[in-house]
Amino acid sequence: MEKRMGPVTRLLKSACVLGIVIGGFLSAIAQNSVFNDRRNTLIADQFNNRVIEVDRKGNIVWQFGLGPADFTPASIIGTNDAERVGTLTLMAGTGTPGGQPEAPNCTNPSGCPDNRVLLVDRAGNIVWQYGQFGVAGSLPNQLNVPVQNTWLPNGHILITDQANERIIEVTLTKQIVWQYGTTGVSGNGPNQLFNPNSALLLENDHILICEENNNRALEVTHTSPSQIV
């Protein structure tokens, strides 16, 4: 004989189902809300070929890159810098030198290059790119060991293109509209750099550049030609 549920049992079952649905919905909202939280930290995880966002408990809430054994365009190889631009993430694919102990999966003696600066959305889609994966050069849309990038208020991107000995300002249409450093020339004279490491826009609209091999920081005008101030 079939046992029928009474009205109270049906009510309790409906309440449980509703509770599960609401609970799942609230859980999804909670999971979505942790992305891009101002209390989180964005990390350029260099030899793991990824950029991660972690919350205050150390949980990874967002990631771009497939890990230390992946050297395809789906990862950001040897990344040195990342910053959040709204809900997009700007990152520099520096590449990994050959024989790097921290990157044993890079078995190519010449290294594992990347040479891209990327803007990536929350879903992991590359929405903008300057430079070509694995290609080192100084022609249009080419970079050589980009180590740092800065989003500018005018919507341009400042790129520290280290092995090309230059800082370039690039538009979203991939035009270079400003440069400091003579491409491919290492030195400490006017308009010369030697392994630049970073470049930032100052409040006075000048550019602050840090160099590794010249052991100096330069403040230059954001003009063409630029002057050291």
Secondary structure as UniProt FT lines:
FT   HELIX           7..33
FT   TURN            34..36
FT   TURN            38..39
FT   STRAND          41..45
FT   HELIX           46..48
FT   STRAND          50..54
FT   TURN            56..57
FT   STRAND          60..64
FT   TURN            68..69
FT   TURN            73..74
FT   TURN            77..78
FT   STRAND          81..85
FT   TURN            86..87
FT   STRAND          88..93
FT   TURN            98..99
FT   TURN            101..102
FT   TURN            104..105
FT   TURN            109..110
FT   STRAND          116..120
FT   TURN            122..123
FT   STRAND          126..130
FT   TURN            133..134
FT   TURN            140..141
FT   STRAND          146..151
FT   TURN            153..154
FT   STRAND          157..161
FT   HELIX           162..164
FT   STRAND          166..170
FT   TURN            172..173
FT   STRAND          176..180
FT   TURN            183..184
FT   TURN            190..191
FT   STRAND          196..201
FT   TURN            203..204
FT   STRAND          207..211
FT   TURN            212..215
FT   STRAND          216..220
//
